[in-house]
Amino acid sequence: MFLSVFEMFKVGIGPSSSHTMGPMVAAARFLDLMRASPFEFAGLRASLHGSLAFTGVGHATDRATILGLAGFLPDTYDAERAEAALASINAAKQVQPEGLPPLNFDPKQDLKFDFGPNLPGHANGMILMATDAQGDVILQETYYSIGGGFVMTEGELAAGKDTDEGEPVPYPFKSAAEMLEMASISGKSIAQMKRANEVSRGCNRSLNDGVARIWQVMNDCINRGLENDGILPGGLHVRRRAKAIHDQLMAERGMNLSAPHTINDWMSCYAMAVNEENAAGGQVVTAPTNGAAGVMPAVIRYWLDHVPGATASRVEEFLLTAAAIGGLVKYNASISGAEAGCQAEVGSASAMAAAGLCAVMGGTPEQIENAAEIALEHHLGMTCDPVKGLVQVPCIERNGLGAIKAVSAASLALRGDGQHFVPLDAVIETMRQTGADMHEKYKETSLGGLAVNVPNC
């Protein structure tokens, strides 16, 4: 099993990796399918199902689908150009993707929200259709946005989750137990094994540059969030809070006014800064998803700014270690809130961040595995119930608490010798089972929990 660090950490746009980035990627794949087809196309249609329908407007799924069909991609997204394109599409009722003729597409008529049962493959399903001049469907594909910006067709999903068809990697661990065994035999750290796997599929230069960009985008997102205030879009009238908290913390520095637990406020404001930017549709990095994008950057920033001896040269080690843990969670359970609740998003992010922090603070592979286990274990059962379908309440604060738990988990693990009662593999399997048992209304549909018990207008 190989999942690249660049698949786990993707540069994209808010507010959701599964509901915004995924549909945009699916639309791009469908355009490629059309370009390779011999048919002559005249129009497009799309239908959104399951969670993509129930919380689609709040997660900007409709916008993402429209823009994806117009040729936009998450990693090259330009907000100003996108707004102009949307205005043009609504006026002309056409999209004009590169390499294809102008295609009839009226967002009000040709984009449907189907609030019936989920499609059989996943809670995040969508069907894209291309039509001829008579309006008959001549090409159709079903896509599933399975979390973290990952997209699979119906056929790919049916074929099984291990779709990696590349050359074998040096350390192909599929479980934490295999990872620890390989580390013991090889004498390498988790990050070193992950690096060897990455280099076997690419090169040192591209890995170094790519990882550096990931952290740059993460850190830039924190900084933007700490500089911006105002009201977040969507109708809940949620105020941005990260800037005000950061301003207070900066004013208190050197005045002996802060209690020791104030360090938690630093971690929270870093995480909230990212998720406020995400909620506003800004550029973020999936870590492993948009809804949980603040946890990892917050812990890295905490380490760099507040822990003696921290150095930016080891951020790559942090991210590679975290990606290894995230890959195990995704392969053996889920990182999708629509599939397993928020335990799969913020819980996974916290486990990844705990592992990364433990690694750069000198943890052994056994201590790193323990750190991830502690963090994930104490997110088990967490539901995904965004108020009004927006990635704001409780999502923004939840990232702050996920970061705090990650730091606590790493600290506890470093106080031990790596031996512990519950293995990470058991916690990942428990999360999978808990997600399967969880009622659909608690899995990113906004039909239960806070979403129905808090007034949202």
Buried (B, 14 or more C-beta within 10 A) or exposed (E): BBBBBBBBBBBBBBBBBBBBBBBBBBBBBBBEBBEEEEEEBBBBBBBBBBBBBBBBBBBBBBBBBBBBBBBBBBEEBEEEEBEEBBEBBEEEBBBBBEEBEEBBBBBEEBBEBBEEEBBEBBBBBBBBBBBBEEEEEBBEBBBBBBBBBBBBBBEBBEEEBEEBEEEEBEBEBBBBBBBBEBBEEEEBBBBBBBBBBBBBBEEEEEBEEBBBBBBEBBBBBBBBBBEBBEEBBBEBEBEBBBBEBBEBBEEEEEEEEBEEEEBBBBBBBBBBBBBBBBBBBBBBBBBBBBBBBBBBBBBBBBBBEEEEEBEEEBBBBBBBBBBBBBBBBBBBBBBBBBBBBBBBBBBBBBBBBBBBBBBBBEBBBBBBBBBBBBBBBBBBBBBBBBBBBBBBBBBBBBBBBBBBBBBBBBBBBBEBEBEBEEBBBBBBBBBBEBBEEBEBBBBBBBBBBBBEEEEBE
